[in-house]
Amino acid sequence: MLIGLLGAVRDPLRPVAPELAPLLSPTTVLRPFPSRVPAFPFTALEQALQQVGHLEAGLAAAEAGCDALVIDSLGDYGLAALRAATALPVFGPGEMGMAAAAAGGRRFGIVTVWPRSMNFIPEGLLRLYGHETACIGIANVGAEAELDRLAGPDGYLARVREGAAVVLDAIALAIADMADRGAEAVLLGCTCMSPLAAALAARAAIPVINPLTSAVSAAAGTGVWVGGERVIARPGRPDLVKRMVEGVADEPAEDCPVCIVASNVGE
């Protein structure tokens, strides 16, 4: 079985993440298909651009023979478009993670390394998926200033590398605060926090939901695709999407600051 991980960075030297490997059978491969739209979703404008980038990545994955698709973002970029353009099962960590957090009628909180200005993404999904009343709030560990300067010797990434344990402690403290406020579970608010999930769960008094493992597990359970044509978009549409993306694909990439944050903390 081949699962396409949409929006993930392709690194042939990096093995499957340790927390994802147990979800895959010996014959299942998790293959990254990066978004070629180099725009970090600071606002709804860039979010719309990433919808197209992840759609193009998903179409490429379908054409490469993938049996299921997983979006590597809590934002579920392009999920509806992918379900309209392909016949494959497509899973969004936002959708799957929120469903897991709210299972059995639980009240849950979201703890994220994103700053408050990025809350429009999970807030929109809470409305879309019908979990607004179940979610007691969003705790933001990241600060707004951390998005202003992503790189450099004095930038956010360097500071996080120097104090990774401080970031992990801050997330754990936010989870404990959510429990004190009545949350019965906590959803990690970014798939980049996936490497931290086990360590955070060990320190938490309530379940900690990893949205990426929720989505990958669901995809792995669908099995090999036997449904015929993978791409069902109107003729010419996939090529149109590809040409649109090629217009911006050579622009400098805007690195996600918090994704590298969590990656460093988890190592």
Secondary structure as UniProt FT lines:
FT   STRAND          2..6
FT   TURN            12..13
FT   TURN            18..20
FT   HELIX           21..23
FT   TURN            26..27
FT   STRAND          29..33
FT   HELIX           44..63
FT   TURN            64..65
FT   STRAND          68..71
FT   TURN            74..75
FT   TURN            77..78
FT   HELIX           79..85
FT   STRAND          90..91
FT   HELIX           93..101
FT   HELIX           103..105
FT   STRAND          108..112
FT   HELIX           116..118
FT   HELIX           120..129
FT   TURN            132..134
FT   STRAND          135..140
FT   HELIX           144..147
FT   TURN            153..154
FT   HELIX           156..162
FT   HELIX           164..180
FT   TURN            181..182
FT   STRAND          185..188
FT   HELIX           191..196
FT   HELIX           197..203
FT   STRAND          208..209
FT   HELIX           211..220
FT   TURN            221..222
FT   TURN            235..236
FT   HELIX           237..246
FT   TURN            247..250
FT   HELIX           257..266
//
